[in-house]
């Protein structure tokens, strides 16, 4: 039956294929026929179009010939049309040739077209002549040429069209014959189908119907059997449903995690246990891959484990791993995995997993405990080991196996003592092991052994039995402590103790040992000579029992401090006190205490007491001599101070009057004498200054200051000051600065200037020609600390080698005629040496007679991060006069000061003492007061204090400058304390004097009164409102000043900025340029640096105080 069906199918396929082939061939022929007809029609059309264009060209040529003189525009149009028609005519002919070549070529048509091509070219040539040379004669000849060729051309084209039509009809007849043949083939195929397919099929269908009837009968029987089977299947289905329900309940209620993964590792089934452990819902898990819940640290390892399982076709595996829950917690699971394969491909993974976090934690805890135990026993400086009943080591700590010369524990495990120790030692050890195996405990037994290298050693050994859970002895635990060093130390201590006793018993100093509370535990026999008491009388008593009561009380008051220092291992200074002896009365002693520590803990102290009675007598004599020397020094200082004042006064007169005379255009014969007088006065002043500086240095009263300064400016100022002196001698004065030097340093710029001035001044003094050079460079730099070297080189007379060490001594010069020739006291280098040593350096020199000298010194300075205060610049002179009160009891000083001041255009009032000065200030307003300090009656200090205590603001703001012959620190402090604004040393130089006066002149004449006018414009004459505003302004400004210093102390810059913001309106209404500029500069620095600039405090205070004084005057006025 199957063969018949296949045969029938094949026949139908052949039949259908034949029909389809016939239809396809018919369609191809029909399409070809249609295409040939279309092509033929197109060729016929082209040929007809060619004939038409030829006729139009002839007509247009004739038209142009007969109408060329009628209108120029029409003629032009005719030529353009003729050119266009000719172009289309030629193109059509070429297209006709191309179409003929594409199809089935006909020799007849081809010869006709070729013949006409020649004629076409002749006609086109004639038309071209007309177009290019439209003269009548040319046109006539061209028309004649066209007429000769056109008729044959048209006849030929007619033959061509006829030939096209004949050949097309022939092709059509051929195609019809082919179509008839195809129709006959189709009919033949239908007949064959009926004979060979349709008729046999009808016979076979009848036969099959009979067969189907028989099969239906059989199916009825089978259906009955099937129904009976279905009843059985239903019972099996109920059983399977019950089993499935039981299985599902088991899976869904299991505390273990049960899940299934598909072929790409994505969850396809999860039980509630998975949800419970991971914290994810079922829906969330079914959208995840298994890799997503593995702990990131384990992911690569676990995935590679299961890839390897799949590659090796290993169906079952167990693995422990960490997963991350939804809450981010870490959970350990142990899972059994079964991979199901389809051929060589894993298509399903069934997993049963269990939360083993607690088990893992217990394992980790056990591991940590084991690790801790192992770490402890490996780091205990004691040998620990375990032996089995064969006396073989089964465990050994690091100290044990290293002691045995092994690098690892494994090297000694399983070995007995005979494998590890000398035979003699091993025999003794094994005997001890047997005693322990019998139940004995060996604890802290000292044994002397020999190491493998033969060295003697001592051990403290303990061995105890090791029991199992049934208390059976299964081995022993041994502990060996190497006490060789302590044994040797004990012997050394005994030896040293014997030596100590020998020394202490034969020492003249009294050596004793004390408990922490001071009780004597031991005292050397020398106590009999010092105390008069025997050791037996002293031991057991306190040390303070033998002290003078006053000294004992003082010592007891410091006991806690002494104990603290000894506990902290701090050294104690030697103590001096008096002791009451048995038969010598009070004796001065010195006690040196050394603490005694046992295992790092203070357990007592050793005391060494020495009799210093004789030394005390010497010290008393020295103290008396010192007091006498200090008294003499004080008298000398007072004398020098008095002499300084007394000498400076006439020098001030000499130099001042000399300068005044030199400014009055003296005669030419007087000028050299005046210069000589000025030189003599300045030389005398230098001598006085050197003597005073040396006196201060000798008395140790020179104190260096530390403040930021500009090193470049200091060096430049020194060079600039001395440049004129060098220029007068015709020598070059040069400065070399290391470019790597920091600009700002912290130190005493005044003393540094004095040192450099002394050295350079000396170099200029002793150099007749050549140069003097100052070089400053950094020789060492660490972070912000620098070693600065100053080198002064000259080409002067030089110093003999035997005098190089003595030139730094007081009143010493290189040769006896130096003072006579060059002047000076010989104190300059001594003072320089003292100042440099105070700075932590040392002046050094090298020199060669006739070639010059080099002085250098090196000092350590730190870099300053706050810029040095800017020095006051020279104030330009103003034509406005100041009212100046000069207070001085010396007529010469009055004459000098008033002479200069009047010359500079100021109004001068004189006062002989402080009383007169106070009265004049009360009755007359002054812009500046120059106050001498030492005057009879009321001196300058009292006068300044009295003026400052007067109530009006004017008395508190008027500048007072001290005129003093002494610039000592004490004088400066007293000047500041009594409210003066500054001081001017006598004798003063005219430039310094004028600069000081002009400086205060500037302060007095600043246009601060603007703020008064600005206040008036707000009050409009209302005095009460004006006073209220002034009080409000003062309060706001005082708050700004107060908050500045409060913020500076607490490092809270926002506090100051807040007060500044609050006072903003006040500052704008006052309109003080100086105050506004100062506050804006400080505000900008606070915002950028986020801290209060301490270097601006003085500037802020000065600006606010000036405005407050003006407000106070306005309020009182």
PyMOL commands that set and color helices and strands:
alter all, ss='L'
color gray80, all
select helices_A, chain A and resi 2-67+72-102+107-132+136-253+272-278+282-286+290-293+296-311+357-379+398-403+409-411+417-420+423-437+484-506+527-531+535-538+543-546+549-557+559-567+613-662+668-699+711-729+749-765+801-803+806-808+818-822+828-838+891-903+914-923+940-949+953-957+969-977+990-1005+1010-1019+1023-1050+1053-1062+1064-1070+1073-1089+1094-1116
alter helices_A, ss='H'
color red, helices_A
select strands_A, chain A and resi 257-261+267-270+316-324+330-342+345-355+383-388+393-396+442-450+456-467+473-482+510-514+520-523+575-580+586-598+601-611+707-710+732-737+744-747+771-782+785-794+844-848+852-863+883-887+907-911+928-932+959-964+982-985
alter strands_A, ss='S'
color yellow, strands_A
deselect
rebuild
show_as cartoon
